[in-house]
C-alpha cells in the first residue's frame, strides 16, 4: 500500500519539522534494516523469545465525511527468536463496539520476512471475532513464521467513539527496543492523562499545531497540542504469583475524558469526569438509582417468616440466603438495561440486578444497606484522584448493622454471609450514600480462613500404615472447595481426591455440610500409606495428605511488584502415628519455627515421641495478606521453610 508509505513518511517529516527528531528512532514500513535481520538475540534480555524492534502509535481527530472520528494509526515490527514458545504468528487488535456502531480497520497491511523472502498476509488470513471486553477483535495470521522471522504490520482504525482514546502500552509481554506514542488532541477536547508503571519516559515533547481540524461546514478548531512520548529499551512485563491485576503495574499512558465537544454544531460540550457529588447525583437520578426504589416490591415478595424475625442479624442472614437462592447469576458483571423486577420474576440476573435486589430487600426489612461500586481484581484498581466511572465494573451491598459493616454479594450460591467472591477483593470501593455523600471504604476480607487436618494412622503387619483423615475448611478455603465441587460435580471432585499418588491411596471419601454454607466444609477419608524402604531404613513422610500449599510460590531472585494473597489464612495439621509392634523411631526431624516481621505470620512444627507413638503438630498463620516488594526475601524464605517442613523432612523408622 503506497498510502501507508506516504503516511508514515509524511508523519515523520511533520514531526521532524516540529522539532521532535532529536532522539527519535525512524523505521520505514516494508524495509527492515540489515541490523534487524542480523539480530540473533536481544542482549538486554537473552531469554526473550522475541523483541519489538519498533512500534509507533499516532492518535488524532479528523473529519471523515460529515463526522469527526478518532483516528488511530499503528506501526509495529517484531523480531522472533523462538517461534515455538508462543504463537507469534497471531496478532490481535481490539475493536471497541456497541449495539449501534463499531470501530473499523482501514488501510491494513502486514508482512512476514525471512531473509530475502517476503510474504504478504493475504485477505483470508485476517478476520474479526467477538470479544466480551471490547466487543470485537481484529485477528492477523502471519504466514511462514519461524526462528529469525520478522513480522511487521500497519493499520488505521476509524472510531466513532470520541471518548475512546484509552492510551498506549509502552510495556508488554515482550521487551521493546523503541516504543513511541504521538497524539494530537484539539484544545476543546480535554482529557486527564495518567502515566502508570515504573518505566520513565525517554522523550516527552509537545508542540502546538494551528488549524489542526476542520469540519465539512468549515468550522475550525484552531489549535491542537501535539505530544510525543517515547520509551527505549523497555523490559518485558512478567506477571508474578499473588499479585493484583497487571493493569496496575504495566508501564502505559491512559487518557480519561473530561470534556468533549458534541457533534451538535460542535459548540456544546459533554463533561465526563466530575466531582463525586456530581456522580452521586447522576447515579441517584439514573438507572441504578431508580432500581434502588423497589423496596415496596420486595416487601411484598419476602416471606413473612423473614420479615417478622426480631433479631436484625438473623433477619439479614435470612434475606441474604433468600436472594442468593432465588437468583441464578447469568455470568455478566453488568447489563445494558438493569431491571430488578424482571430479573426477580425470571430468577436470573446480572451482578447489579442481583445485588440491587439484595439492597432493596434489606431496605424492605428496615435494614441500612448501601450500594458499593468497585473494580474487580482483574480489572485493576479504580482511580482515586478523580471519579472515573469506566474504572468500576462491579457492584456489591454494604450492610451496616449494630456498628458493624458487612460486605455482601449474592451472586455466588456457595458464599456464606459476609464473604464476597475472591474477584471482588480489590483494596477499596466507593459506597454510594445519597444522603451524606459517597465515600471510599476499604474492602476487608473475611478473617477466619482455616484449613484444619487431623490424621491418625497405625502401622500394619505388612509394613504399611492405614487410618483416617478428617479435614475442616473455613471461610475462603471452604468457598474454594465448594466452588470446585459445584463446577465439577461431587462425583468428579471425589475422583480427583481419591486418585492414587506415589505411596498413598485414598478411599471412601466423604463430605459433610456441603449445602450448609454457614458451616465449615468437612472432608473425611480412609488412607493407606506405603513408606519408602532404603536398605534397612524405613522412610515415612508424615504430611502425606494434600496440603493447602504444596510448593513455594516465590522462586525468583527478586520481586518487582507487591504481593496480595487476597485474605489471611491458617493451616493446621495434626498427625498421630501409632507404630504398634512394627517399628521404632530412629530419627525425628527437629521441632522449629520461623516468623515474619511483626505479627505478619509464623510457621512452626513440633515432633513428640512417646513410647510407640509419634504426635506431630504443624501450624502456619499468615495474618497479613498484602506485602510490599521489599518483603519478598522474607516471604520467599518463609514459604520455602514451610514447604521443607511439609515435604522434605521424613521420619526415619526401623523395623522391629
PENOR-V965091 format. One record per backbone hydrogen bond with DSSP energy under -1.0 kcal/mol. NH is the residue of the N-H (numbers start at 0). CO is the residue of the C=O. If there is no record, write none. Layout:
BEGIN
[[NH	CO] [NH	CO]]
END
This chain:
BEGIN
[[4	0] [5	1] [6	2] [7	3] [8	4] [9	5] [10	6] [11	7] [12	8] [13	9] [14	10] [15	11] [16	12] [17	13] [18	15] [19	14] [30	27] [36	32] [37	33] [38	34] [44	41] [47	44] [50	78] [51	174] [52	76] [53	76] [55	74] [56	179] [57	72] [58	181] [59	70] [61	68] [63	66] [66	63] [68	61] [69	158] [70	59] [71	156] [72	57] [73	154] [74	55] [75	152] [76	53] [77	150] [78	50] [79	148] [80	48] [81	48] [87	85] [89	86] [90	139] [92	137] [94	135] [96	133] [97	100] [102	95] [103	157] [105	155] [108	153] [110	151] [111	118] [112	149] [113	116] [116	113] [118	111] [120	109] [124	121] [125	122] [126	138] [128	136] [130	134] [134	130] [135	94] [136	128] [137	92] [138	126] [139	90] [140	124] [141	88] [147	79] [148	145] [149	112] [150	77] [151	110] [152	75] [153	108] [154	73] [155	105] [156	71] [157	103] [158	69] [161	159] [163	160] [164	162] [166	164] [167	252] [170	250] [175	233] [176	51] [178	230] [179	54] [180	228] [181	56] [182	226] [183	58] [184	224] [186	222] [188	185] [189	258] [191	255] [193	253] [195	251] [201	229] [202	229] [204	227] [206	225] [208	223] [210	221] [214	218] [217	214] [220	212] [223	208] [225	206] [226	182] [227	204] [228	180] [229	202] [230	178] [232	176] [233	175] [236	171] [247	244] [248	245] [249	245] [251	195] [252	167] [253	193] [254	165] [255	191] [257	189] [258	189] [259	269] [261	267] [264	262] [269	259] [271	257] [278	274] [279	275] [280	276] [281	277] [282	278] [283	279] [284	280] [288	282] [289	285] [290	286] [292	289] [297	293] [298	294] [299	295] [301	297] [305	302] [306	302] [307	303] [308	305] [314	310] [315	311] [316	312] [317	313] [318	314] [319	315] [320	316] [321	317] [322	318] [323	319] [324	320] [325	321] [326	322] [327	346] [329	348] [342	338] [343	339] [344	340] [345	341] [346	342] [347	342] [348	327] [350	331] [353	349] [354	350] [355	351] [356	352] [357	353] [358	354] [359	355] [360	356] [361	357] [362	358] [363	359] [364	360] [365	362] [366	361] [369	397] [371	395] [372	429] [373	393] [376	422] [390	387] [391	388] [392	373] [393	373] [395	371] [396	407] [397	369] [398	405] [399	367] [400	403] [403	400] [405	398] [407	396] [414	411] [418	415] [423	420] [424	421] [425	423] [427	425] [428	440] [429	372] [430	438] [431	370] [432	430] [436	432] [438	430] [440	428] [442	426] [443	441] [448	446] [450	569] [451	471] [452	571] [453	469] [454	573] [455	467] [456	575] [457	465] [458	577] [459	463] [462	459] [464	528] [465	457] [466	526] [467	455] [468	524] [469	453] [470	522] [471	451] [472	520] [473	449] [476	473] [478	474] [479	475] [480	476] [481	477] [482	478] [483	479] [484	480] [485	481] [486	482] [487	483] [488	484] [492	488] [493	489] [494	490] [495	491] [496	492] [497	493] [500	503] [503	500] [504	527] [506	525] [509	523] [511	521] [516	514] [518	515] [520	472] [521	511] [522	470] [523	509] [524	468] [525	506] [526	466] [527	504] [528	464] [529	502] [531	538] [533	536] [536	533] [537	652] [538	531] [539	650] [543	541] [562	626] [563	241] [564	624] [568	621] [569	448] [570	619] [571	450] [572	617] [573	452] [574	615] [575	454] [576	613] [577	456] [578	611] [581	578] [582	578] [583	653] [585	651] [586	651] [591	604] [593	602] [595	600] [599	596] [601	620] [602	593] [603	618] [604	591] [605	616] [607	614] [609	612] [612	609] [613	576] [614	607] [615	574] [616	605] [617	572] [618	603] [619	570] [620	601] [621	568] [622	599] [623	599] [626	562] [630	627] [631	628] [634	630] [635	631] [636	632] [637	633] [638	634] [639	635] [640	636] [641	637] [642	638] [643	639] [644	640] [645	641] [646	642] [647	643] [650	539] [651	586] [652	537] [653	583] [655	581]]
END
